[in-house]
């Protein structure tokens, strides 16, 4: 179980960073007006974000090969904390007390699932 928790932590970190990097890239691309496909596919932030998300998915598949999905999926929601912190620090997004409370409830649920 320790190895699984380690890999879940790595997957959550990679996935959370990937979400924030992808968001940064899409803010650079801008709203979907006209044909933004070339701009999107040539944006290095988008490419890095997609690569990190793909890495998360590969780790997630490996985890599913040896653990129950009902255990692994809730544990990967730790990336909500990572995303909130990084979005606040790197994207200057406001994370309100109410949002932190919700994230706290998610973390509590993850803790309870990890104990089973």
C-alpha positions as CSV (number, residue, x, y, z in Angstrom):
1,X,0.0,0.0,0.0
2,X,2.9,2.4,0.7
3,X,4.1,2.1,-2.9
4,X,0.6,2.7,-4.1
5,X,0.3,5.8,-2.0
6,X,3.7,7.1,-3.3
7,X,2.6,6.6,-6.9
8,X,-0.8,8.2,-6.2
9,X,1.1,11.2,-4.8
10,X,3.3,11.4,-7.9
11,X,0.3,11.1,-10.2
12,X,-1.6,13.8,-8.3
13,X,1.3,16.1,-8.4
14,X,1.9,15.5,-12.1
15,X,-1.8,15.8,-12.9
16,X,-2.3,19.0,-10.8
17,X,0.7,20.7,-12.3
18,X,-0.5,19.6,-15.8
19,X,-3.9,21.2,-15.2
20,X,-2.4,24.5,-14.2
21,X,0.1,24.5,-17.0
22,X,-2.6,23.7,-19.5
23,X,-4.8,26.5,-18.1
24,X,-1.9,28.9,-18.5
25,X,-1.4,27.9,-22.1
26,X,-5.1,28.2,-22.9
27,X,-5.2,31.7,-21.4
28,X,-2.3,32.6,-23.8
29,X,-4.2,31.1,-26.7
30,X,-7.3,33.0,-25.8
31,X,-11.0,32.4,-26.5
32,X,-12.0,29.9,-29.2
33,X,-12.7,32.4,-31.9
34,X,-12.1,31.4,-35.5
35,X,-9.7,28.5,-35.8
36,X,-7.4,28.5,-32.8
37,X,-6.2,24.9,-33.4
38,X,-2.8,26.0,-34.8
39,X,-2.2,28.5,-32.0
40,X,-3.2,25.9,-29.5
41,X,-1.1,23.1,-30.8
42,X,2.0,25.3,-31.2
43,X,1.8,26.8,-27.7
44,X,4.6,25.3,-25.5
45,X,2.5,25.6,-22.3
46,X,-0.3,23.6,-23.9
47,X,2.1,21.0,-25.2
48,X,3.7,20.7,-21.7
49,X,0.3,20.5,-20.0
50,X,-0.9,17.8,-22.3
51,X,2.4,15.8,-21.8
52,X,1.9,16.1,-18.0
53,X,-1.7,15.0,-18.3
54,X,-0.7,12.0,-20.5
55,X,2.0,11.1,-17.8
56,X,-0.7,11.2,-15.2
57,X,-2.9,8.9,-17.3
58,X,-0.1,6.4,-17.7
59,X,0.6,6.3,-14.0
60,X,-3.2,6.1,-13.3
61,X,-3.4,3.1,-15.6
62,X,-0.5,1.4,-13.9
63,X,-2.2,2.0,-10.5
64,X,-5.5,0.5,-11.8
65,X,-3.6,-2.6,-12.8
66,X,-2.9,-3.4,-9.2
67,X,-5.5,-1.6,-7.0
68,X,-9.2,-1.1,-7.0
69,X,-10.6,1.9,-8.9
70,X,-12.8,2.7,-5.9
71,X,-9.6,3.2,-3.9
72,X,-7.3,4.8,-6.5
73,X,-9.7,7.4,-8.0
74,X,-10.6,9.1,-4.7
75,X,-6.9,9.2,-3.8
76,X,-6.0,11.0,-7.0
77,X,-8.3,13.9,-6.0
78,X,-5.4,15.1,-3.9
79,X,-4.6,17.1,-7.0
80,X,-7.5,19.5,-6.1
81,X,-5.2,20.8,-3.3
82,X,-2.2,21.1,-5.7
83,X,-4.3,22.9,-8.3
84,X,-5.7,25.4,-5.9
85,X,-2.3,26.3,-4.5
86,X,-0.6,26.5,-7.9
87,X,-3.5,28.4,-9.5
88,X,-3.3,30.9,-6.6
89,X,0.5,31.2,-6.9
90,X,1.1,30.9,-10.6
91,X,-2.1,32.2,-12.2
92,X,-3.1,34.7,-9.5
93,X,-6.6,33.1,-9.3
94,X,-8.5,33.9,-6.2
95,X,-9.2,30.9,-3.9
96,X,-11.8,31.9,-1.4
97,X,-12.3,30.5,2.1
98,X,-15.4,28.7,0.9
99,X,-13.4,27.0,-1.9
100,X,-10.7,26.0,0.7
101,X,-13.4,24.6,2.9
102,X,-14.7,22.4,0.0
103,X,-11.2,21.3,-0.8
104,X,-10.8,20.4,2.9
105,X,-13.9,18.2,2.8
106,X,-12.4,16.5,-0.3
107,X,-9.1,15.9,1.6
108,X,-11.0,14.5,4.6
109,X,-12.8,12.1,2.3
110,X,-9.5,11.1,0.7
111,X,-8.1,10.4,4.2
112,X,-11.1,8.3,5.1
113,X,-10.9,6.3,1.8
114,X,-7.2,5.7,2.3
115,X,-7.8,4.1,5.7
116,X,-9.9,1.3,4.2
